[in-house]
């Protein structure tokens, strides 16, 4: 299986876990630890996929160095910068989803609960990464096999990042009431963002004719 295919499937599985975790967290028949565990597993798949993407970005930077006058650095390549920022964001989600599991242990099932929501740090990093990924140069390096849908993929990831950001805002705990600012934003933003990431990941997968041409 091509590296790009591995990356796409890992992102897709991770996104599906985040999307699935939201309705399960709202169903009182399930223990909170179930949804929390699904979110944590999803974050691991996200980090795995982001690691592959960062490696591809680093390779693209190396190719840029060879084609340049020698002054270009891999670290200045936007494809690598976008991937690196996203990878750090997934690590932030690893931490928060893990603590979500810890906090869910022993918690009684209640309606309209929020087991986990995208944290502010991870959401900002995802937004920054998605903004860079919209650049034509990044899309060309990252999605060379999917030129006809590279803009759609990048746009979906941007919408997904914005949705995660909305979720983080909705999950802000108001000090005076000790309640979430807006639980609908928190859960809905997570679910919509996950769906956008899922569709984007599936579009990354090489089509049969593209795989044949590469081979």
C-alpha positions as CSV (number, residue, x, y, z in Angstrom):
1,X,0.0,0.0,0.0
2,X,1.3,3.4,-0.9
3,X,2.3,5.8,1.9
4,X,-0.4,8.2,0.8
5,X,-3.0,5.5,1.1
6,X,-1.8,4.7,4.7
7,X,-2.0,8.3,5.6
8,X,-5.5,8.6,4.1
9,X,-6.9,5.6,5.9
10,X,-5.4,6.5,9.2
11,X,-6.9,10.0,9.0
12,X,-10.2,8.5,7.9
13,X,-10.4,6.0,10.8
14,X,-9.4,8.7,13.3
15,X,-12.1,11.0,12.0
16,X,-14.7,8.3,12.1
17,X,-13.8,7.7,15.8
18,X,-14.3,11.4,16.6
19,X,-17.6,11.5,14.8
20,X,-18.8,8.3,16.4
21,X,-17.8,9.4,19.9
22,X,-20.2,12.4,19.9
23,X,-23.6,10.5,19.6
24,X,-22.3,7.7,21.9
25,X,-21.4,10.4,24.6
26,X,-25.0,11.6,24.4
27,X,-26.5,8.1,24.8
28,X,-27.0,7.3,28.5
29,X,-26.9,3.5,27.7
30,X,-23.2,3.8,27.3
31,X,-20.7,4.5,30.0
32,X,-18.8,7.7,29.6
33,X,-15.5,5.7,29.4
34,X,-16.7,4.2,26.1
35,X,-17.0,7.6,24.3
36,X,-13.8,8.8,26.0
37,X,-11.9,5.8,24.8
38,X,-13.2,6.2,21.3
39,X,-12.0,9.8,21.2
40,X,-8.6,8.7,22.6
41,X,-8.2,6.0,20.0
42,X,-9.2,8.5,17.3
43,X,-6.5,10.9,18.4
44,X,-3.9,8.1,18.1
45,X,-4.9,7.4,14.5
46,X,-4.7,11.2,13.9
47,X,-1.2,11.4,15.2
48,X,-0.1,8.4,13.2
49,X,-1.4,9.9,10.0
50,X,0.0,13.3,10.8
51,X,3.4,11.6,11.4
52,X,3.3,10.2,7.9
53,X,2.2,13.5,6.5
54,X,5.1,15.3,8.2
55,X,7.5,12.8,6.8
56,X,6.2,13.5,3.3
57,X,6.5,17.2,3.9
58,X,10.1,16.8,5.0
59,X,10.8,14.8,1.8
60,X,9.1,17.6,-0.3
61,X,11.5,20.1,1.4
62,X,14.5,17.9,0.5
63,X,13.4,17.9,-3.1
64,X,13.0,21.7,-3.0
65,X,16.6,22.0,-1.7
66,X,17.9,19.9,-4.5
67,X,16.1,22.1,-7.1
68,X,17.1,25.4,-5.5
69,X,20.4,27.3,-5.3
70,X,21.2,25.7,-2.0
71,X,19.8,28.4,0.2
72,X,16.4,26.9,0.8
73,X,15.8,25.0,4.0
74,X,13.4,22.1,4.6
75,X,12.1,23.8,7.7
76,X,11.1,26.8,5.5
77,X,9.1,24.7,3.2
78,X,5.4,25.4,3.8
79,X,4.3,21.8,3.2
80,X,6.6,20.7,6.1
81,X,5.6,23.6,8.3
82,X,1.9,22.8,7.8
83,X,2.4,19.2,8.6
84,X,4.6,19.9,11.6
85,X,2.1,22.3,13.1
86,X,-0.7,19.8,12.5
87,X,1.4,17.0,14.2
88,X,1.8,19.2,17.3
89,X,-1.9,19.8,17.3
90,X,-2.6,16.0,17.3
91,X,-0.3,15.6,20.3
92,X,-2.4,18.2,22.1
93,X,-5.5,16.1,21.3
94,X,-3.6,13.0,22.6
95,X,-3.2,14.6,25.9
96,X,-6.7,16.0,26.3
97,X,-8.4,12.8,25.1
98,X,-6.3,10.8,27.5
99,X,-7.3,13.0,30.4
100,X,-10.9,12.6,29.1
101,X,-10.6,8.9,29.7
102,X,-9.1,9.5,33.2
103,X,-11.9,11.9,34.1
104,X,-14.6,9.6,32.7
105,X,-13.6,6.7,34.9
106,X,-16.2,6.4,37.7
107,X,-18.5,9.1,36.1
108,X,-22.2,8.3,36.0
109,X,-23.9,8.5,32.6
110,X,-26.0,11.7,32.2
111,X,-27.8,13.2,29.3
112,X,-26.2,16.0,27.2
113,X,-22.8,15.3,28.6
114,X,-19.6,16.5,27.0
115,X,-17.0,13.7,27.4
116,X,-14.3,15.5,25.4
117,X,-14.1,18.6,23.2
118,X,-11.3,20.0,21.1
119,X,-9.0,22.0,23.2
120,X,-8.1,25.6,22.3
121,X,-4.4,24.8,21.7
122,X,-5.0,21.9,19.4
123,X,-7.8,23.8,17.5
124,X,-5.6,26.9,16.9
125,X,-2.8,24.7,15.6
126,X,-5.2,22.8,13.3
127,X,-6.5,26.2,12.0
128,X,-3.0,27.5,11.3
129,X,-2.0,24.2,9.6
130,X,-5.1,24.2,7.4
131,X,-4.6,27.8,6.4
132,X,-1.1,27.0,5.2
133,X,-2.3,23.9,3.4
134,X,-4.6,26.0,1.2
135,X,-1.5,27.4,-0.5
136,X,-1.1,26.1,-4.1
137,X,2.5,25.1,-3.4
138,X,1.5,22.9,-0.4
139,X,-1.4,21.3,-2.2
140,X,0.9,20.5,-5.1
141,X,3.5,18.8,-2.9
142,X,1.0,17.1,-0.6
143,X,-1.7,16.2,-3.1
144,X,0.1,15.8,-6.4
145,X,-1.8,12.6,-7.1
146,X,-5.1,14.3,-6.5
147,X,-4.7,17.6,-8.4
148,X,-8.4,17.6,-9.5
149,X,-9.6,17.6,-5.9
150,X,-6.8,19.1,-3.9
151,X,-8.7,22.3,-3.3
152,X,-11.7,20.4,-2.1
153,X,-9.6,18.4,0.3
154,X,-7.9,21.5,1.7
155,X,-11.2,23.4,2.0
156,X,-12.8,20.5,3.9
157,X,-9.9,20.4,6.3
158,X,-10.2,24.1,6.8
159,X,-13.9,23.8,7.6
160,X,-13.2,20.9,9.9
161,X,-10.6,23.0,11.8
162,X,-13.0,25.9,12.1
163,X,-15.7,23.5,13.4
164,X,-13.3,22.2,16.0
165,X,-12.5,25.8,17.0
166,X,-16.2,26.5,17.4
167,X,-16.4,23.4,19.6
168,X,-13.6,24.6,21.8
169,X,-15.4,28.0,22.2
170,X,-18.7,26.3,23.1
171,X,-16.9,24.1,25.7
172,X,-15.6,27.2,27.6
173,X,-16.7,26.9,31.2
174,X,-18.4,30.1,32.4
175,X,-16.9,30.8,35.8
176,X,-20.1,32.3,37.2
177,X,-22.2,29.3,36.4
178,X,-19.6,26.6,36.1
179,X,-21.4,25.4,33.0
180,X,-20.4,25.2,29.3
181,X,-20.9,28.3,27.2
182,X,-22.8,26.3,24.7
183,X,-23.0,22.5,24.7
184,X,-24.6,22.4,21.3
185,X,-21.6,24.2,19.8
186,X,-19.2,21.9,21.6
187,X,-20.8,18.6,20.5
188,X,-22.0,19.9,17.1
189,X,-18.6,21.4,16.2
190,X,-16.8,18.2,17.1
191,X,-19.2,16.1,15.0
192,X,-19.2,18.4,12.0
193,X,-15.5,18.8,12.1
194,X,-14.9,15.1,12.2
195,X,-17.2,14.5,9.2
196,X,-15.3,17.1,7.2
197,X,-12.0,15.5,8.1
198,X,-13.4,12.1,7.2
199,X,-14.6,13.1,3.8
200,X,-11.3,14.9,3.1
201,X,-9.3,11.8,4.2
202,X,-11.3,9.6,1.8
203,X,-10.6,12.0,-1.0
204,X,-6.9,11.7,-0.3
205,X,-7.0,8.0,-1.1
206,X,-5.6,7.4,-4.6
207,X,-8.1,6.3,-7.2
208,X,-7.5,3.1,-9.1
209,X,-6.3,4.9,-12.3
210,X,-4.0,7.1,-10.2
211,X,-2.5,4.1,-8.5
212,X,-2.0,2.4,-11.9
213,X,-0.2,5.5,-13.3
214,X,2.1,5.7,-10.3
215,X,2.9,2.0,-10.5
